Amino acid sequence: MANKKIDIEILAKRVELLEITVRELKAVEPEVLEERLKKIENSLYITKEMLTTTELAEYLGVSQSQIYKLTMNMEIPHYKPKGKTIYFDRKEIVRWMRSNHCSFERKETAKD
């Protein structure tokens, strides 16, 4: 009899914790979830050596058409192993991005 009472108390506590968790999930906004998913996707791209056009566009935050223009003009390092599908070496892309560095100098303003 005592074991059943303990089991029921444990189950009641677990149900209470589940209800709290469900309330918290309902409170999460879709925008927050979308942002978290984007961060997860970006971290996956970091571990991948070769990227497709779609993945590279997402990784760089540009459109696929921009990627196609860069490849057509031979402005970005890429591979076409069978003459059709385009692949990009992530490390080469990072080097390419860094080689296009734009520096700026801060202009100091005179205070009156």
C-alpha positions as CSV (number, residue, x, y, z in Angstrom):
1,M,0.0,0.0,0.0
2,A,2.8,2.4,0.8
3,N,4.6,1.7,-2.5
4,K,1.5,2.6,-4.5
5,K,1.2,5.9,-2.6
6,I,4.8,6.7,-3.3
7,D,4.4,5.8,-7.0
8,I,1.3,8.0,-7.3
9,E,3.2,10.9,-5.7
10,I,6.1,10.4,-8.1
11,L,3.7,10.3,-11.1
12,A,1.9,13.4,-9.9
13,K,5.2,15.3,-9.6
14,R,6.3,14.2,-13.1
15,V,2.9,15.2,-14.5
16,E,3.3,18.6,-12.8
17,L,6.8,19.0,-14.3
18,L,5.5,18.1,-17.8
19,E,2.7,20.6,-17.5
20,I,5.3,23.3,-16.6
21,T,7.4,22.3,-19.6
22,V,4.4,22.4,-22.0
23,R,3.5,25.9,-20.7
24,E,7.1,27.1,-21.3
25,L,7.0,25.7,-24.8
26,K,3.8,27.5,-25.6
27,A,5.4,30.7,-24.5
28,V,8.3,30.4,-27.0
29,E,7.8,32.7,-30.0
30,P,8.2,31.3,-33.5
31,E,10.8,33.9,-34.3
32,V,13.0,32.7,-31.4
33,L,12.8,29.1,-32.6
34,E,13.6,30.2,-36.2
35,E,16.7,32.1,-34.9
36,R,17.8,29.0,-32.9
37,L,17.4,26.8,-36.0
38,K,19.5,29.2,-38.1
39,K,22.3,29.1,-35.5
40,I,22.2,25.3,-35.5
41,E,22.3,25.2,-39.4
42,N,25.2,27.6,-39.4
43,S,27.2,25.5,-36.9
44,L,26.6,22.5,-39.2
45,Y,28.0,24.4,-42.2
46,I,31.2,25.0,-40.2
47,T,31.8,21.3,-39.8
48,K,31.1,20.5,-43.4
49,E,34.1,20.6,-45.9
50,M,32.2,20.9,-49.2
51,L,29.1,23.1,-49.6
52,T,26.5,23.1,-52.3
53,T,25.3,26.4,-53.9
54,T,22.2,26.4,-51.6
55,E,24.3,25.8,-48.5
56,L,26.9,28.4,-49.5
57,A,24.2,31.0,-50.1
58,E,22.8,30.4,-46.7
59,Y,26.2,30.3,-45.1
60,L,27.2,33.7,-46.7
61,G,23.7,35.2,-46.3
62,V,23.3,36.0,-50.0
63,S,21.0,34.8,-52.8
64,Q,21.7,31.7,-54.9
65,S,21.7,33.9,-58.0
66,Q,24.5,35.9,-56.5
67,I,26.5,32.7,-56.0
68,Y,25.8,31.7,-59.6
69,K,27.0,35.1,-60.9
70,L,30.2,34.8,-58.9
71,T,30.9,31.3,-60.3
72,M,30.0,32.3,-63.9
73,N,32.4,35.2,-63.7
74,M,35.1,33.0,-62.1
75,E,35.2,35.3,-59.1
76,I,34.8,32.6,-56.4
77,P,36.7,29.3,-56.0
78,H,34.5,26.4,-56.9
79,Y,34.4,22.8,-58.3
80,K,32.3,21.1,-61.0
81,P,33.3,17.5,-60.8
82,K,30.8,16.2,-63.5
83,G,30.3,19.6,-65.2
84,K,27.0,20.3,-63.7
85,T,26.7,20.4,-59.9
86,I,28.8,23.1,-58.3
87,Y,30.6,22.6,-55.0
88,F,32.6,24.9,-52.8
89,D,35.4,24.1,-50.4
90,R,34.4,25.9,-47.1
91,K,38.1,26.7,-46.2
92,E,38.7,28.2,-49.6
93,I,35.6,30.3,-49.3
94,V,36.8,31.6,-46.0
95,R,40.2,32.5,-47.5
96,W,38.4,34.1,-50.5
97,M,36.2,36.2,-48.2
98,R,39.3,37.3,-46.1
99,S,41.2,38.3,-49.3
100,N,38.4,40.8,-50.1
101,H,38.9,42.8,-46.9
102,C,37.9,46.4,-47.0
103,S,39.7,48.5,-44.4
104,F,38.6,51.9,-43.2
105,E,40.1,54.6,-41.1
106,R,38.1,56.4,-38.5
107,K,38.0,60.1,-38.9
108,E,38.4,61.9,-35.7
109,T,36.1,64.9,-35.3
110,A,37.3,68.0,-33.6
111,K,35.3,68.8,-30.5
112,D,34.4,72.5,-30.1
